[in-house]
Amino acid sequence: MPEWLQAGGWGLLAGSALLLGAAAGWFARVPQRLIASIMAFGAGVLLSAVSFELIAEAHDQGGLLPTAIGAGGGAVAYTLANLALARHGARHRKRSGDQQPSEGEQPGSGSAIAVGALLDGIPESVVIGASLLSGGAVSLVTVAAVFLSNIPEGLSSAAGMRQAGRSRRYVFLLWIGIALISGVAALVGNTVLGGAPPEVLAGITALAAGAILAMITDTMVPEAFENAHLLVGLITVAGFLTAFALSHA
């Protein structure tokens, strides 16, 4: 199978977890404390993947300077885009309670939430595709980490969308679209970056890592902290250690 097709398949697999989570969040009345706990676990998984897979890989490929510049640039780019989306109603797109505005409360918020969901998912997918370039095999730890973290993201967000009165058609078309775009982003990450110098690959990997880290702290941690309370640290560490164990298996 061509490498670019493998990349697209792995990206689609990781993105499909968003749809699984959204189905659970829409059809099951999951208690908010449990949603928060699952979100904390997913945050821990992604924090570990960023640390031991993405940043470490970027440093090994290109050294400290490209890694630092890429991570800082990714965090800045994500934050600026997130600030713009927040003004249009996408600030609480991953919250499971009543924080999300309805379309009646803030016109255009549905589109902003869709763009925000896309913003959250693309960096993860790009690094999945790029991970094939270093050794010809995808980083299964990265795929597993993204998959595990996407389930609580989709679950929490879909629960919040239901609370805001959005239609089932809107919710599932959104997450199906994001899953498909995740596959395309992984494919593009693999094809566009093929043959790039190690320093460029390091910078792109670190840029995605910076964006993911900013996303975790801005959208996942608040949901986890508000409802899981004193257990959030313990659950986050459990997720972190799970991904760490996978990366050293």
FIVOKE-927371 format. One record per residue: residue in one letter; x, z, y of N, C-alpha, C in turn. Coordinates in steps of 0.001 Angstrom, whole numbers, plus 524288, in hexadecimal, padded with zeros to 5 digits. Atoms other than C-alpha are relative to their C-alpha. Layout:
BEGIN
aXZYXZYXZY...
This chain:
BEGIN
m80351800007FB568000080000800008037780000804DFp7FCDC800107FB31805787FC8980D798000980553802A4e7FF667FADE7FD9780A86808218150A7FBF3800F38043Cw803CE7FF517FBCF80180805AA820A17FA9F8014B7FDE6l805127FEE2802587F5B9805E4817937FFD6805917FDDDq7FFAC7FA8B801B07FA478129A811877FF2E803B48049Ca8007F7FCAE7FB5A7FB7F8185C81F267FA528006A801B6g805807FFEA7FE7A7ED9F81465822867FCAE8032C7FC40g802F87FD09803E97E87C81A17815D5800BF805DE80086w7FEF47FA697FF587EF2D82732817DE7FD7A8021A80500g802827FE5F7FB207EA5D827D3825E97FA1F8007C7FF63l805A17FFD2800F47DC84824C8821837FE95804C37FCAFl800FD7FB6E8034B7DD5B82F4F81709800068050080341a7FFB37FB507FCB67E1AE8399B820D57FB7080038803CFg8044F800227FC487D76B8353D82AA17FAB8800FD7FD7Es805067FF35802A47CC93835B0820717FE88805BD7FFA4a8012B7FA648001C7CDD084484820697FCA280199804A1l803627FEF17FB867C7928446082DF07FA487FF287FE97l8055C80131801987BB8183E3B827F57FDF9804217FC32l8018B7FBDD803A47BB418483D81CED7FEA5804FF802F1g8010A7FB5A7FCE97BC3C85341826B87FB107FF7D80337a804AE800E67FCD47B1CC84D3282F637FB12800847FCB8a8048D7FF82803727A87784C44823D27FECD805BC7FEEAa800CF7FA6B800F27AA8C85AA7820DF7FDE2802AD804E2g801BA7FD997FB297A8CD85E4D82F227FA757FE898017Dw80535801D27FE8979C5B85657830917FBD0802037FC41f8040E7FEDB803DE79515858FA823DA7FFE9805B97FE47a7FFCE7FA848019A799A8866CD820D1800128037B804D1r7FFF97FC3F7FBB0796FB8723F829C48046F803DE7FF0Ev7FB647FCCE800F87A4C587786829078006F804208044Cp7FF707FBEB7FBF97A65F884B082FF9804A57FEE380391q7FBDD8012D7FC427AE88883AB83C488050F802E37FEBAr7FB3F7FD258016A7B7EE88E1D83780803077FD1E7FBBBl7FD68802F9804217BAB6885EF82B598025F7FB0080231i7FDDE804AA7FD777BC5D8799A833998051680155802D6a7FB5D7FE5D7FD1A7C605880E683C33804858012E7FC56s7FBEA7FEC5803C67CD72885B983053802687FB0E7FDB5i7FE11804FD802127CE718780382AB88033A7FD3080423m7FD12802727FBC07D2E38730D838018055680293800A3a7FB047FD3B7FFA07DD6D87D8E83884803B17FE457FBA3f7FCCD801D78045D7E23E8795F82B1E802137FA8580115g7FE5C805537FEC17E28A86B1C82F5C8041B7FFDE80442a7FC177FFB87FBDB7EA0B86EAB83BA8805488019C7FDCAg7FB1C7FE51802697F42F875C68337A802927FBAC7FCD5v7FDF78046A803147F59886A0682A72802A77FC0E8039Al7FDC0803D77FC6E7F7E8860D7835EB804DC80211802BFl7FB5E7FDB57FD838016386A3583C91804B97FF957FC6As7FBBB80071803C38098A86A4683038801D87FA5C7FF7Da7FE8D805858007C8091C85B7A82EF7803027FE26804C2v7FD33801737FB3980D42859D083D298058C8021C7FFDEs7FADB7FD7B7FFF5818918634883B4F803AE7FDB67FBE7f7FC7A8012D8045781E0285FB382DFC800077FA4C7FE58e80022805868016181A058518782C9F8014D7FC91804BAl7FF74803A67FBA4818F084B0A839F3804B08013D80374i7FBA57FEAC7FC908224085249842FB805267FFFC7FD07a7FB317FFEE8031A82C3C8548583839801C47FA757FEADe7FEBB8056E8014482B8C8462A834348020C7FD23804C6a7FE3D8028A7FB3182CD18419C8424180584801B780168h7FAC37FE037FEC2838B884A4C84456804177FDB47FC55d7FC5280245803C883F2984553837E1801057FA3A80129q7FF72805957FEF783CB78373783BEA802F97FEDB80505g7FDE9801857FAE3840708376284A3B802BC8043280310g7FD707FBD47FD1C845B08448984E3D7FC4E802DD803A6l803277FC7E7FCCC8410E84E9F857F97FD857FD4B804B2l801F8802347FB1983F8784673864577FB327FC8B7FF2Fp804C080322800D58361A83BF685F287FB6B8034E7FE15t804237FC9B8020282EA0846A68581E7FD738030B80468a802177FCE77FBAB82D3384F1D864377FCFA7FC95803D5i802A5803827FC53829B3843A086D047FAD07FE1A7FDB6g804C6801DD8028781FD583E61863317FBD4804317FFB7a803DE7FBCE800858194484B7C860BB7FDBB8017C8054Ag801EA7FEC67FAC68187084E9C86F297FC777FBC48021Ag8033B8045D7FE318133284118872417FAC17FFD37FD4Bg804EA7FFF4802E0808FD8420F867987FC588043A801EAa803327FBAC7FE138044C84F4286C737FDC57FEC480567v801CA801597FAC38037B84A6287A807FBC17FBCA7FFC3a803CE80443800677FC5A83DDB876BA7FAC4801F47FDE9y804D27FDEF802387F28C8452386E5E7FD2380365803FCt802677FC687FC457F02A84F7B878BC7FD627FD128047Al802488030A7FBBF7EDDC84592883857FB067FD367FE40a804A2802A8802097E47883DC287B157FB9F803E47FEFBn803ED7FC0B8012C7DD9084A32876EB7FD7980216804FEl802247FE477FAFE7DC0884E9D885007FBFD7FC188021Ba803A28040A7FE2F7D5A6841AE8886B7FAEC800207FCDEl804A37FFDA803517CC5F8429F87CD17FCC5804EB800F2a802C47FB157FF177C90A850D187FDA7FC3D7FF8A8049Ar8035C800AD7FB6D7C35284C8E88CE77FAE97FD257FE9Fh8049D80302801947B9A98440A8857C7FD1F802877FB6Ag8030F7FD2E803E67B50D84E4787BBF8025F8007B7FAA1a7FDA37FFD7805347BECD84D79870838037E804BD7FF2Er7FC7D7FB7D8004A7C58F85A75873037FF4C803137FAEFh8011C7FCB3804907BEDF86169867A37FE5A7FCB97FB46r801AD803978041E7BDF68560C85E21800CE802217FA83k7FF2A7FDDB8053E7C2EC85E41852B27FD9F805737FF69r802817FAE88005E7BA9F86A3E855547FAFD7FF8E7FCDDs8047F8002C803807B00F86D9584B767FB238027880255g8047B7FD587FDA87A7418758E854767FD2F7FC9C803E6d80317802D97FC1E79F81871C986065803327FE7A804CDq7FCAD801487FB857AB4086EA1869187FFAE7FA4180178q8003C8058F7FECC7A9BA85FD9867E97FB2E7FECC8034Dp80497801757FCF07A0E385A1D872767FCE37FBBE7FD49s803418044D801E3795778518F86EB9800877FB69803C6e7FFD5804967FC987941C843EE874477FCB0800E4804E1g8033C7FED87FB81789608490387D0B802B68038E803E5e7FD2A7FC667FC93791FD853D7882598047D7FD53802D5q7FB9F802CC7FD9E79D9284AE5884BE800147FA667FDF5p8001680574801B879B2683C31883C6805857FDE57FF26g7FAE980228801407A66E8350887D658035D803817FCA3s7FCD27FC67803187AB1C840EC875E88009D7FE207FA5Eg7FF90802058054F7A84183A40868E88047B7FC2E7FF71s7FBAA803B88001D7B19682F3186BFF8053A802BE800ACa7FB247FD197FF287BBC3838CA870FD801A3802E67FB15i7FECE7FD45804E07BAD6840B186464802247FC307FBF7a7FE19803EE803B37BC998343A85C6C805A47FE7B8013Bv7FAA0801527FE777C8C38308086427803A4804947FEEAg7FCD07FB68801157CDBC83E6D862F0801428008F7FA3Ca7FF0E7FFCA805A17CC1F83E2F85431804127FBF27FE65l7FC2780418801047D3BC83180854058056D801B4801D3l7FB0E7FE0F7FDDF7DE4C8377985C9680280803FC7FC51d7FDF87FBFE803807DFA1842D3853008022E7FDB07FAF2g7FE97801FA805237E0DC83A44846FD8045C7FC037FFD5i7FC3A8044B8002B7E9D282F0984ADE805A0801CD7FF16p7FA877FE75800F57F6E68366484BB980115801687FA4Ae7FF4F7FE90805787F4FA83BF283E11800717FB267FC8Fs80008804BB8033D7F22182E848387A804EB7FCBF800C6v7FB478030A7FEEF7FD95827E183F20804A48022A7FCF4v7FB807FDC9802C48074F831698392A7FF797FF5E7FA1Ei800A980115805978015082F6782BBE802287FA967FEBDg7FDF180546800D28042E820DB82CE6805D17FFBC800BFa7FA628001A7FEF1811A382330832A98031B802C87FBD0s7FD1A7FD16803FC8154782CAE827D0801AF7FC937FB70l7FE80803A280424815BE8213E81E4F8051E7FD3680132l7FB698030D7FE78820D881B358260E8051E8029A7FE87s7FB117FD3F800E382AE6825C782364801E97FF9D7FA6Dg7FE2B800228056482B1182521814AC7FCC97FCA17FC6Ag803328036280340820FC81B7680FEA7FB78802C07FD62a804507FD0880234817A18265880BCE7FD9C8035880447v802AA7FCFF7FBFA80D7782D15813F880142805CD7FF6Ds7FF607FA558002B80F5583B54817967FADC802627FE32l804D37FDCE80223805358416480EA17FE9C8052A8029Fv8010B7FB167FD4E806B784E47815B47FD1C7FEF28051Ct802A4801577FB1A802EA847DF822967FA677FE4B7FEFDv8054A801C0801577F73E8411F81C4A7FCA2804A87FE7Da802FB7FB6B801AE7F30084DC9815C07FEC18039280494a800DC7FC957FB797F4AF8557B8225F7FBC27FDCF80389v803F1802717FCA47ECBB84BC582A507FAA8800377FD60f804EF7FFD5802E77E25184B1581FB37FD998057880044l801F17FAA08000C7E122859ED81EBD7FE34801CD80569s8017E7FE617FAB37E08C85B8E82D7B7FB5E7FCE18020Dn8045A8032F7FE287D6CD8507582F677FAB6802127FE30i804FA7FDF0801F77CC6C85729827247FDA6803F8803CCp8025F7FC647FC357CA9B862CF8304D7FEFE7FD8A80553e800FD802997FB067CBD4859F383C327FAB87FD397FFEBg804F8802C5800747C0A585154837897FB6E803B47FF60l8041F7FC36800F47B8BE85D04832F97FE52802B18050Cs801327FD267FB377B9A98649C83FA47FD8D7FC6C8041As801F2803947FC047B78D858D38485D7FA737FE2A7FED3a80538801D58016D7ABBD853D4840D77FBF680451800ADa803987FBA37FF317A58E861608410A7FEB480098805CBg800E77FFB37FA5E7A754861AB84FC57FCB27FB8280200m803218047D7FE677A1B9854078513C7FA47800B87FE86r805607FEEA80191795BD8581A849957FD79803E2803C5q801FF7FC1B7FC4A79421863E0852887FEBC7FD7C80547a800D78029B7FAF27952085ACC85E607FBAA7FBF07FFD4g804688038B80073789FA8527F8591C801737FA557FF13r7FE858056C8010F791C2846588559C7FDBF7FE497FAC3s802A380200804A578BE483DA884B37803B87FFA87FB5Er7FCE3800A0804C47906E83CC883D2B802B37FAB07FFFAr7FDA88053E7FFC2792C182E4483F48804EA800138035By7FB717FFAE7FC8579BE58311D84AAE8048C802BC7FD48v7FBD87FCD2802597A38183B8A84342802C77FD127FBA3f7FD7A80269804897A5D7833D8836DA8026E7FAB580141l7FD68804D47FE557A885826D483D658052A8013D802C1l7FB317FE5C7FD5C7B27482DF6845CD8044F801287FC13w7FBDC7FE6B8039A7B9D1833F283A66801797FBB47FC31i7FE8C804928032F7B910827BF83203803AD7FC8480321g7FCA38032F7FCAA7BED78204283D7B805688025A8009Ai7FAEE7FD6A7FF637C99C82A5683F7F8032B7FF987FAF7a7FD3D80080804F67CCF7829F8830F6802457FA877FF60l7FE1380565800607CE1A81B1F8314D804787FF0A803D3i7FBE2800B07FC207D62781B7483DC8804F5802EA7FE5Es7FB757FD31801FB7DF0F8258E8376C803297FC8C7FC4Ag7FD498039B803817E22A81B9C82CD8802C77FBB4802FDv7FDA0804247FCD47E4B481110836FF804BD8021E802F6a7FBA57FDB77FD107ED5A81A2F83F06804C0800DA7FC83a7FBA17FF54803A77F59481D5C83308802817FABE7FEBFl7FE0880549801027F6D080EDF83012803387FE0B80499v7FD2E801B57FB517FACE80BEA83E148051480305800A0g7FB467FCDC7FF9A804718173083E19804417FE0F7FC61n7FC30801F7803C280AF18117C83225802217FAA880184t7FE45805547FEE380B5F8034583676802F97FF9F80526v7FD8B800657FAD480EDD8052F844D3805558029880007l7FB1C7FD117FFE8819A080F0A8421C803EA7FE427FBDFg7FC60801F6803EF81F9A807AC836BF804C47FD7E8027Dg7FB30802147FDD982DCC804B0839C2801C78028D80504a7FE757FD517FB2E82E3380DC78457D804C8803677FF0Ep7FB6F7FC9E8009A83AFA81530847D97FE668059F7FEC6p801507FA918015C83B6F82341842AE7FE7480344804B8e801487FCF17FB5583B34828A78508D7FA707FEF4801D9v805568015D7FE7182E9C8214C853767FC0E802797FC43l803737FD8A803D68284C825E4846D07FFAB805DE800E7a7FFEB7FA5D7FEF282C88833BC849F77FCA380146804B7g8030A7FF0B7FB4C8269B832D8857827FA2C7FF717FF13i8058C800DD80113819A982D70852897FDD4804627FC99t801B67FBBA80368818C483797847BC7FF658050980319a800407FB457FCCD81BBC842718516B7FB977FFAE803FBl8044E800AD7FC4C8120E83CC585B397FAD18015F7FD6Aa804C37FEB0802D98075E83D88850FA7FFC1805D97FEE4a7FFDF7FA638011480BC084B4B84D757FE7F8032B804CEg801587FD4F7FB2F80ADF84FA185BA27FA397FF9F8013Ca80596800BC7FF097FD4B849DF85D027FCC4803467FC39i802DC7FCEB803E37F8C4850658505F80051805D28014Bl7FF637FA7B7FEA67FE4E85D87854957FC988017D804AEa803657FF077FB817F75385C91861B17FA49800127FE56m8055D80037801EA7EAC6858EB85A907FE8B804FB7FD13i801197FB40803057EBD0864A38515F7FEB68048A803A8t800A77FB807FC977ED3786E7585C507FB627FF5F803BCd8042B800E97FC2F7E30886812865177FAA27FFBA7FD8Dt8052F800DC8023D7D815864F185B9C7FEF68030D7FB00m800EA7FD59804FC7DA2086BD384E7E8006D805EF8007Av7FF237FA597FF897DF7B87931852177FB7E802C3802D3p804617FD457FD727D47287C8885BCD7FB54800D57FC68e804637FF7B803A47CA0F879E7851758012C8042C7FBEBa7FE8C7FC26803F17D17F881F4847747FFF0805858023Ff7FF5F7FAC57FDC87D43988D5A850837FAD08027E80184e804C77FDB57FDDC7C6A788F0A856367FCB7802B27FBE0n8037E7FDE4803FD7BFC2891B284965802B3802C07FB74a7FD4E7FD6D804577CA29895CB83F97802718052A801B0h7FE127FB197FDD57CF3B8A098848858053B801917FD94l7FAF57FDF2801A37D9E98A8F784278802147FD737FB08l7FE3D80291804CC7DA808A0FA835FA802A67FAC680101v7FE32805507FEFF7DE858947183CC8805DC7FF6E7FEF7g7FA638005C800E07ED1A8976883C458014F7FFBB7FA3Cl7FF057FFE2805A67ECD989A7F82DC07FE8C7FAD27FD75i801D2804E3802507E51488E4E82A638037C7FB73801ACt7FC87804237FE197EDBC885A1832DC80529800127FD0Av7FB1F7FF91802F57F9E988AC782C0D7FF3D7FE147FA64a80115801EC805487F37E887F981ED9800227FA077FFE3g7FFC4805B67FFAD7F18F879C682301805887FE12800C6f7FA888016A7FEFB7FF6A879178283380334800387FAF9l7FCF67FF54804CE8051187E3381B627FE4F7FC1D7FBC8t801D1803F0803C17FC94874FD81360802CA7FACE800DAa7FD53804EB7FED08022C8691581A4F805E2800827FF2Df7FA5F7FF22800CD80FE186EF6819EE801497FFA27FA2Ca7FF2480049805B080EB7870A180B287FFB07FA5E7FE0Fl80075805818018680A4586279809C5804DD7FCE980175s7FB70802EC7FE41815ED85DAC81197804F5801707FD0Ah7FB657FE52802F681F6986525808E37FF03800207FA26a8014C8001A805A3818DC862AF7FBCD803A77FC547FD1E
